[in-house]
Amino acid sequence: MSIKKLAGQTLWYGVPRIFSRFLSFGVSLLGFRLFDPNGSYAFTQIYAVIPFLNILFTYGLETSYFRFAQDHDRQKLYNTLNISVIVSTILLTALLFMFEGPMTSFIGMEKHPEFVTWMIWIVFFDTLYTIPMARLRQEERPRKYAFINMFSALLNVAIILFFYFVAKPAREHDPYTFLAQLYRPEVGIGYFIIANVIASAVSLLLLYKEFISFRFQFDFKLWKDVMKYSYPLIIVGLGGMINEMLSRLVYQHVLDAPVKQKEYELGVFGANYKLAVLITIFIQIFRLAAEPFFFNQSRHEGAQRMYARVMKFFVIACCFMFLGVSLFLEIWQGLIASKHPEYAEGIHIVPILSMGSVFLGIYYNLSVWYKLTNKNMTGAYITIAGAVITIILNIVLIPAFHYTGAAWATFCCYAFMMIISYVLGQKYYPIPYAKKKLITYLVIVTLFYIFHELIVRNISKTASYYKLTYYGTSLLFFGLFTLLILKVERKEMKRLPFIGKFL
């Protein structure tokens, strides 16, 4: 697969994923508009737990499917992994329901234990369609993959809009109608979770052909080989989720403050964390196409040079996204704080989290070395080290600096993981990355953001020329970086699909 094909498939995977992610992003903003920080904290908590459970339930089988599909009978592999997932999902779901009470207490959901029940069902449905969706990716069938993602996202949004803009007004008008009975004020932001349950269940139904195409043929030897490859990925995944989600899970336990204040700050933190997700969305859609690409490319001559080119374009794209977020914060601030201005209190953490997300994306690209050399345990050690850094820094920084400290903990963790992965990768699987050039790009965009802040912070927001200065300098710095890339990377850019036509 060439970079041109990778770019094309990234678009096929990316456009619907961007569409669905931005719909989810919009839904989150709607939640912040409908509920103040104290009302939205439960939403933040539930969606901090789900990624942990997803990692535990899927135990690295998605990546393992791509790895073993290269040199094993694909139908036998599909049958074996599907049976493994179905059995383990049923057992783990039963286990979660047995310990639902303690889990509810730990994440601070005593006021809404039903949210935890719905959360478990989301994870149940999401896990069952993991291998069928991986098969669509591995067989390069992005159109059906795109349809399922988009339909699920649209259904999710439609259900939310129905509850809050049809059923709720009906109840306010006449509480005894059928529509009115469908809405319960005490559920609050919980209808966002209900909509997710329904959308996840429907996604599984849309995959019924892939789901029922497997046979009850279980190859125990193949499964043992897969698990040997896969179990370090569980550690990698859980460690990654600790790095990403721990600050929100432990915030109320670490911060010494009244419960209302902790819920309020967690709501503000969660809202601003959503803005940094804009870069994470790009990273996720890139991984959808890149993971099977990396494994397929590994059999070809010159694979390392191809990986280096992919990394360069990836970092350039991330730099543009970082500038788009950090130089135009006032626009993004309006999305979360138009109705509840208190959300804007945490807007300063968005650039910190955004650059941390860039580091995370680079780390994901670098991680190809341990997946291709079967050194997944080394990747697990890196992630564990990152998790330890995250835990220590959250315990130290949150009491002193609140959610600003949590943001810096995330930044430091991802920076460490990126650096150590590069060093080890060059030792075991050398790839000729354009290191100096990529570091220069990252430094330049960071300096542009700092210069922009120094300029606008010395101007009163009430001044008549404030907005002109703010957006004028934003566009200037964005344009300067664009010119720099066009000048330095002109030859490379000409070889890209679509963009090359204009150069």
C-alpha positions as CSV (number, residue, x, y, z in Angstrom):
1,M,0.0,0.0,0.0
2,S,1.4,3.4,-1.0
3,I,1.1,6.6,0.9
4,K,-1.4,7.7,-1.7
5,K,-3.6,4.6,-0.9
6,L,-3.0,5.2,2.8
7,A,-4.2,8.8,2.4
8,G,-7.2,7.6,0.5
9,Q,-8.2,5.0,3.1
10,T,-7.5,7.5,5.9
11,L,-10.1,9.7,4.2
12,W,-12.6,6.7,3.9
13,Y,-12.0,5.8,7.5
14,G,-11.5,9.4,8.5
15,V,-14.4,11.3,7.0
16,P,-17.1,9.2,8.7
17,R,-15.0,9.1,11.9
18,I,-14.5,12.8,11.8
19,F,-18.2,13.2,11.1
20,S,-19.2,10.9,13.9
21,R,-16.6,12.3,16.3
22,F,-17.7,15.8,15.6
23,L,-21.3,14.9,16.1
24,S,-20.2,13.4,19.4
25,F,-18.2,16.5,20.1
26,G,-21.3,18.6,19.3
27,V,-23.4,16.4,21.5
28,S,-20.9,17.0,24.4
29,L,-21.2,20.7,23.8
30,L,-25.0,20.4,23.9
31,G,-24.6,18.6,27.3
32,F,-22.5,21.5,28.6
33,R,-25.1,23.9,27.3
34,L,-28.0,22.1,28.9
35,F,-26.2,21.5,32.2
36,D,-23.8,23.5,34.3
37,P,-20.5,22.1,35.6
38,N,-22.2,20.4,38.6
39,G,-24.7,18.8,36.3
40,S,-22.2,17.5,33.7
41,Y,-19.7,16.0,36.1
42,A,-21.4,12.6,35.9
43,F,-21.1,12.6,32.1
44,T,-17.3,13.2,32.5
45,Q,-16.9,10.4,35.0
46,I,-18.8,7.7,33.0
47,Y,-16.9,8.5,29.8
48,A,-13.6,8.3,31.7
49,V,-14.4,4.7,32.8
50,I,-15.6,3.3,29.5
51,P,-12.2,3.4,27.8
52,F,-10.7,1.4,30.6
53,L,-13.4,-1.3,30.3
54,N,-13.0,-1.3,26.5
55,I,-9.3,-2.2,26.8
56,L,-10.0,-4.9,29.4
57,F,-12.9,-6.4,27.4
58,T,-11.0,-6.5,24.0
59,Y,-7.6,-7.4,25.5
60,G,-5.6,-6.3,22.5
61,L,-7.3,-8.7,20.0
62,E,-7.9,-6.0,17.4
63,T,-4.2,-5.4,16.8
64,S,-3.5,-9.1,17.1
65,Y,-6.0,-9.8,14.4
66,F,-4.1,-7.6,12.0
67,R,-0.8,-9.1,13.0
68,F,-1.8,-12.8,12.6
69,A,-3.9,-12.2,9.5
70,Q,-0.6,-11.8,7.7
71,D,0.5,-15.4,7.9
72,H,-2.5,-17.5,9.2
73,D,-5.8,-18.7,7.8
74,R,-8.0,-15.7,8.2
75,Q,-11.3,-17.5,8.6
76,K,-9.8,-19.8,11.3
77,L,-8.4,-16.7,13.0
78,Y,-11.7,-14.9,12.7
79,N,-13.6,-17.8,14.2
80,T,-11.2,-18.3,17.1
81,L,-11.1,-14.6,18.1
82,N,-14.8,-14.1,17.8
83,I,-15.5,-17.1,20.1
84,S,-12.9,-15.8,22.5
85,V,-14.5,-12.3,22.6
86,I,-18.1,-13.5,23.0
87,V,-17.3,-15.9,25.9
88,S,-15.0,-13.3,27.7
89,T,-17.5,-10.5,27.2
90,I,-20.4,-12.5,28.8
91,L,-18.2,-13.5,31.7
92,L,-16.8,-10.0,32.3
93,T,-20.2,-8.4,32.0
94,A,-21.6,-10.8,34.6
95,L,-18.6,-9.9,36.8
96,L,-19.2,-6.2,36.5
97,F,-22.9,-6.6,37.5
98,M,-21.8,-8.6,40.5
99,F,-19.5,-5.8,41.7
100,E,-21.6,-2.9,40.4
101,G,-22.1,-1.4,43.9
102,P,-18.4,-1.0,44.8
103,M,-17.6,0.3,41.3
104,T,-20.4,2.9,41.6
105,S,-19.0,4.1,44.9
106,F,-15.4,4.3,43.6
107,I,-16.3,6.6,40.6
108,G,-18.6,8.7,42.7
109,M,-21.9,7.7,41.0
110,E,-24.0,7.1,44.1
111,K,-26.5,9.7,43.0
112,H,-27.0,7.9,39.7
113,P,-26.2,4.2,40.0
114,E,-28.3,3.6,36.9
115,F,-25.7,5.4,34.8
116,V,-23.2,2.6,35.7
117,T,-25.7,-0.1,34.6
118,W,-26.1,1.7,31.2
119,M,-22.4,2.1,30.9
120,I,-21.9,-1.7,31.3
121,W,-24.3,-2.3,28.4
122,I,-22.4,0.2,26.2
123,V,-19.2,-1.7,26.8
124,F,-21.0,-5.1,26.2
125,F,-22.3,-4.1,22.8
126,D,-19.1,-2.2,21.7
127,T,-17.0,-5.2,22.5
128,L,-19.0,-7.7,20.5
129,Y,-18.6,-5.9,17.3
130,T,-14.8,-5.3,17.7
131,I,-13.6,-8.2,15.6
132,P,-16.2,-7.8,12.8
133,M,-15.2,-4.2,12.5
134,A,-11.5,-5.1,12.5
135,R,-12.3,-7.6,9.7
136,L,-13.8,-4.7,7.6
137,R,-10.6,-2.8,8.1
138,Q,-8.3,-5.7,7.4
139,E,-10.1,-6.6,4.2
140,E,-10.0,-2.9,3.2
141,R,-13.8,-2.4,3.1
142,P,-14.0,1.1,4.4
143,R,-17.3,1.9,2.8
144,K,-19.3,-0.3,5.1
145,Y,-17.1,0.7,8.0
146,A,-17.9,4.3,7.2
147,F,-21.7,3.6,6.9
148,I,-21.9,1.9,10.3
149,N,-20.0,4.7,12.1
150,M,-22.0,7.4,10.5
151,F,-25.4,5.7,11.0
152,S,-24.6,5.0,14.7
153,A,-23.5,8.6,15.3
154,L,-26.6,10.0,13.6
155,L,-28.9,7.7,15.6
156,N,-27.1,8.7,18.8
157,V,-27.7,12.4,18.1
158,A,-31.3,11.8,17.0
159,I,-32.2,10.0,20.2
160,I,-30.7,12.8,22.4
161,L,-32.5,15.5,20.4
162,F,-35.7,13.5,20.8
163,F,-35.5,13.3,24.6
164,Y,-34.4,16.9,25.2
165,F,-36.2,18.8,22.5
166,V,-39.4,16.7,21.9
167,A,-40.1,14.6,25.1
168,K,-39.0,17.2,27.6
169,P,-41.1,20.1,26.1
170,A,-44.0,17.7,25.9
171,R,-43.7,17.0,29.6
172,E,-43.5,20.7,30.4
173,H,-46.6,21.3,28.4
174,D,-48.7,18.3,29.6
175,P,-47.0,15.7,31.9
176,Y,-49.8,13.1,31.2
177,T,-49.2,12.5,27.5
178,F,-47.4,9.5,26.1
179,L,-44.4,11.6,25.0
180,A,-44.2,13.3,28.4
181,Q,-44.0,9.9,30.1
182,L,-40.8,9.1,28.2
183,Y,-38.9,11.9,29.8
184,R,-37.9,11.9,33.5
185,P,-36.2,15.1,34.8
186,E,-34.3,13.1,37.5
187,V,-32.4,11.3,34.8
188,G,-30.7,14.6,33.8
189,I,-27.7,14.1,31.6
190,G,-28.3,10.4,31.6
191,Y,-30.2,10.4,28.3
192,F,-26.8,11.0,26.6
193,I,-25.8,7.6,28.0
194,I,-29.1,5.9,27.1
195,A,-28.7,7.1,23.5
196,N,-25.2,5.6,23.4
197,V,-26.6,2.2,24.6
198,I,-29.2,2.2,21.8
199,A,-26.7,3.3,19.1
200,S,-24.2,0.7,20.1
201,A,-26.8,-2.1,20.0
202,V,-28.0,-1.0,16.6
203,S,-24.3,-1.0,15.3
204,L,-24.1,-4.6,16.3
205,L,-27.3,-5.4,14.3
206,L,-25.8,-3.7,11.2
207,L,-22.9,-6.1,11.4
208,Y,-25.1,-9.2,11.6
209,K,-23.6,-10.6,8.3
210,E,-20.0,-10.4,9.6
211,F,-21.1,-11.4,13.1
212,I,-22.9,-14.6,11.9
213,S,-20.3,-15.5,9.3
214,F,-18.0,-17.1,11.8
215,R,-18.2,-20.8,12.7
216,F,-17.9,-22.4,16.1
217,Q,-14.4,-23.6,15.3
218,F,-11.9,-22.8,18.0
219,D,-8.2,-23.4,17.4
220,F,-6.7,-23.5,20.9
221,K,-3.1,-23.4,19.7
222,L,-3.7,-20.4,17.5
223,W,-5.5,-18.7,20.4
224,K,-2.5,-19.4,22.8
225,D,-0.2,-17.8,20.2
226,V,-2.5,-14.8,19.8
227,M,-2.8,-14.3,23.6
228,K,1.0,-14.5,24.0
229,Y,1.3,-11.7,21.5
230,S,-1.8,-9.9,22.8
231,Y,-1.4,-9.8,26.6
232,P,1.3,-7.1,26.7
233,L,-1.1,-5.0,24.6
234,I,-3.6,-5.1,27.5
235,I,-1.0,-3.5,29.7
236,V,-0.2,-1.0,27.0
237,G,-3.9,-0.2,26.6
238,L,-4.7,0.0,30.3
239,G,-1.6,2.1,30.9
240,G,-2.6,4.4,28.0
241,M,-6.0,4.8,29.5
242,I,-4.5,5.6,32.9
243,N,-2.4,8.3,31.3
244,E,-5.5,9.7,29.5
245,M,-8.3,9.3,32.0
246,L,-6.8,8.9,35.5
247,S,-6.9,12.6,36.2
248,R,-10.7,12.7,35.9
249,L,-11.2,9.5,37.8
250,V,-9.1,10.4,40.8
251,Y,-9.8,14.1,40.8
252,Q,-12.4,14.0,43.5
253,H,-10.3,11.6,45.6
254,V,-7.1,13.7,45.4
255,L,-8.4,17.2,45.8
256,D,-9.2,18.4,49.3
257,A,-12.3,20.5,48.8
258,P,-16.0,20.5,49.4
259,V,-17.9,17.9,47.2
260,K,-19.8,20.7,45.2
261,Q,-16.5,22.4,44.4
262,K,-14.9,19.1,43.2
263,E,-17.9,18.3,41.0
264,Y,-17.8,21.9,39.6
265,E,-14.1,21.7,38.8
266,L,-14.4,18.3,37.3
267,G,-17.2,19.6,35.0
268,V,-15.0,22.5,33.9
269,F,-12.0,20.2,33.4
270,G,-14.1,17.7,31.4
271,A,-15.5,20.4,29.1
272,N,-12.1,21.9,28.3
273,Y,-10.6,18.4,27.9
274,K,-13.1,17.9,25.1
275,L,-11.6,20.7,23.1
276,A,-8.2,19.0,23.1
277,V,-9.9,15.9,21.8
278,L,-10.0,17.7,18.4
279,I,-6.4,16.6,17.8
280,T,-7.1,13.2,19.4
281,I,-9.8,12.6,16.8
282,F,-7.3,13.0,14.0
283,I,-4.9,10.6,15.7
284,Q,-7.6,8.0,16.1
285,I,-8.8,8.1,12.5
286,F,-5.1,7.9,11.3
287,R,-4.6,4.8,13.4
288,L,-7.6,3.1,11.8
289,A,-5.9,3.1,8.4
290,A,-2.3,3.1,9.6
291,E,-2.3,0.0,11.8
292,P,-3.1,-2.5,9.0
293,F,-0.9,-0.4,6.7
294,F,2.2,-0.8,9.0
295,F,1.8,-4.5,9.1
296,N,1.2,-4.9,5.4
297,Q,4.1,-2.6,4.5
298,S,6.5,-4.5,6.8
299,R,6.9,-7.2,4.2
300,H,8.1,-4.8,1.5
301,E,11.6,-3.5,0.9
302,G,12.1,0.1,2.0
303,A,9.4,-0.1,4.8
304,Q,11.5,2.0,7.2
305,R,11.7,4.8,4.7
306,M,8.0,4.7,4.2
307,Y,7.4,4.8,8.0
308,A,9.6,7.9,8.2
309,R,7.6,9.7,5.5
310,V,4.3,8.8,7.2
311,M,5.7,10.2,10.4
312,K,6.7,13.5,8.8
313,F,3.3,14.1,7.2
314,F,1.6,13.1,10.5
315,V,3.6,15.6,12.5
316,I,3.0,18.4,10.0
317,A,-0.7,17.7,10.1
318,C,-0.6,17.7,14.0
319,C,1.2,21.0,14.0
320,F,-1.5,22.6,11.8
321,M,-4.1,21.2,14.1
322,F,-2.3,22.5,17.2
323,L,-2.2,26.0,15.7
324,G,-5.8,25.8,14.7
325,V,-6.8,25.0,18.3
326,S,-4.3,27.2,20.2
327,L,-4.4,30.3,18.1
328,F,-8.2,30.4,17.9
329,L,-9.1,29.6,21.5
330,E,-11.7,32.3,21.7
331,I,-13.8,30.5,19.0
332,W,-13.5,27.1,20.8
333,Q,-14.3,28.8,24.1
334,G,-17.5,30.0,22.7
335,L,-18.6,26.5,21.9
336,I,-18.5,25.4,25.6
337,A,-19.1,28.6,27.4
338,S,-21.8,30.4,25.4
339,K,-24.5,29.6,28.0
340,H,-22.4,28.8,31.1
341,P,-19.4,31.2,31.1
342,E,-17.9,29.4,34.0
343,Y,-16.6,26.7,31.6
344,A,-14.2,29.3,30.2
345,E,-12.3,29.4,33.4
346,G,-10.3,26.3,32.3
347,I,-9.6,27.3,28.7
348,H,-5.9,27.9,29.4
349,I,-5.3,24.1,29.8
350,V,-6.4,23.4,26.2
351,P,-3.0,24.2,24.5
352,I,-1.2,22.1,27.1
353,L,-3.5,19.1,26.5
354,S,-3.4,19.7,22.7
355,M,0.4,19.5,22.6
356,G,0.3,16.5,24.9
357,S,-2.1,14.8,22.3
358,V,0.5,15.6,19.6
359,F,3.1,13.8,21.6
360,L,0.7,10.9,22.1
361,G,0.1,10.7,18.3
362,I,3.9,10.6,17.7
363,Y,4.3,7.9,20.2
364,Y,1.6,5.8,18.5
365,N,3.6,6.1,15.2
366,L,6.8,5.2,17.0
367,S,5.2,2.2,18.5
368,V,5.4,0.3,15.2
369,W,8.9,-0.9,16.1
370,Y,7.8,-3.1,19.1
371,K,4.7,-4.4,17.3
372,L,6.7,-5.5,14.2
373,T,9.6,-7.0,16.3
374,N,7.2,-8.8,18.7
375,K,8.5,-6.8,21.6
376,N,5.1,-5.8,22.9
377,M,6.2,-6.3,26.5
378,T,8.7,-3.5,26.0
379,G,5.8,-1.3,24.9
380,A,4.0,-2.4,28.0
381,Y,6.9,-1.3,30.2
382,I,7.0,2.1,28.5
383,T,3.3,2.5,29.2
384,I,3.6,1.4,32.8
385,A,6.4,3.9,33.3
386,G,4.1,6.6,31.8
387,A,1.3,5.5,34.1
388,V,3.5,5.8,37.2
389,I,4.5,9.3,36.1
390,T,0.9,10.2,35.6
391,I,-0.2,8.8,39.0
392,I,2.7,10.6,40.9
393,L,2.2,13.9,39.1
394,N,-1.6,13.9,39.6
395,I,-1.2,13.2,43.3
396,V,1.4,16.0,43.6
397,L,0.0,18.6,41.2
398,I,-3.8,18.4,41.5
399,P,-3.9,19.5,45.2
400,A,-1.6,22.5,44.4
401,F,-2.8,23.5,40.9
402,H,-6.2,21.7,40.5
403,Y,-7.0,20.8,36.8
404,T,-4.1,22.9,35.5
405,G,-1.8,20.4,37.4
406,A,-3.7,17.5,35.9
407,A,-3.1,18.9,32.4
408,W,0.6,19.3,33.0
409,A,0.7,15.7,34.3
410,T,-0.7,14.5,31.0
411,F,1.7,16.6,29.0
412,C,4.8,15.3,30.9
413,C,3.6,11.7,30.6
414,Y,3.2,11.7,26.9
415,A,6.5,13.6,26.3
416,F,8.3,10.9,28.3
417,M,6.6,8.1,26.4
418,M,7.4,9.7,23.1
419,I,11.1,10.2,23.9
420,I,11.8,6.8,25.4
421,S,9.9,5.0,22.6
422,Y,12.1,6.8,20.0
423,V,15.3,5.9,21.8
424,L,14.4,2.2,22.1
425,G,13.0,2.0,18.7
426,Q,16.2,3.3,17.1
427,K,18.0,0.6,18.9
428,Y,15.8,-2.4,17.9
429,Y,14.2,-1.3,14.6
430,P,16.0,1.8,13.2
431,I,13.8,4.1,11.1
432,P,15.3,7.2,9.4
433,Y,13.0,9.8,10.9
434,A,13.7,13.4,10.0
435,K,14.3,14.1,13.7
436,K,15.8,17.6,13.5
437,K,13.2,18.8,11.1
438,L,10.2,17.5,13.1
439,I,11.5,18.9,16.4
440,T,12.0,22.3,14.6
441,Y,8.4,22.2,13.4
442,L,7.1,21.4,17.0
443,V,9.2,24.2,18.5
444,I,8.1,26.7,15.9
445,V,4.4,26.1,16.5
446,T,4.9,26.3,20.2
447,L,6.7,29.6,19.9
448,F,4.0,31.0,17.6
449,Y,1.4,30.2,20.3
450,I,3.6,31.8,23.0
451,F,4.2,34.9,21.0
452,H,0.4,35.2,20.2
453,E,-0.4,35.0,23.9
454,L,2.2,37.6,24.8
455,I,0.7,40.0,22.3
456,V,-3.0,39.6,23.1
457,R,-2.6,39.4,26.9
458,N,-1.2,43.0,26.9
459,I,-4.3,44.3,25.3
460,S,-7.6,44.8,27.2
461,K,-10.4,42.7,25.9
462,T,-12.6,45.7,26.0
463,A,-10.4,47.6,23.6
464,S,-11.9,48.3,20.2
465,Y,-8.9,46.8,18.4
466,Y,-8.6,43.6,20.5
467,K,-10.4,41.2,18.2
468,L,-8.6,42.6,15.2
469,T,-5.3,42.1,16.9
470,Y,-6.3,38.6,18.2
471,Y,-7.5,37.2,14.9
472,G,-5.0,39.1,12.8
473,T,-2.0,37.6,14.7
474,S,-3.7,34.2,14.7
475,L,-4.0,34.2,10.9
476,L,-0.5,35.7,10.5
477,F,1.2,32.9,12.5
478,F,-0.9,30.2,10.8
479,G,0.0,31.6,7.4
480,L,3.7,31.9,8.2
481,F,3.8,28.2,9.2
482,T,1.9,27.3,6.1
483,L,4.5,29.1,3.9
484,L,7.3,27.5,5.8
485,I,5.9,24.0,5.1
486,L,5.3,24.8,1.5
487,K,8.8,26.0,1.1
488,V,10.6,23.2,2.9
489,E,8.4,20.3,1.9
490,R,7.5,21.4,-1.6
491,K,9.0,18.3,-3.3
492,E,7.3,16.0,-0.9
493,M,4.0,17.8,-1.1
494,K,3.9,17.5,-4.9
495,R,3.8,13.8,-4.5
496,L,0.7,13.8,-2.3
497,P,-2.8,13.1,-3.8
498,F,-5.0,16.1,-4.3
499,I,-2.6,18.6,-2.6
500,G,0.1,17.9,-5.2
501,K,-2.2,19.2,-8.0
502,F,-2.0,22.7,-6.6
503,L,1.8,22.7,-6.4
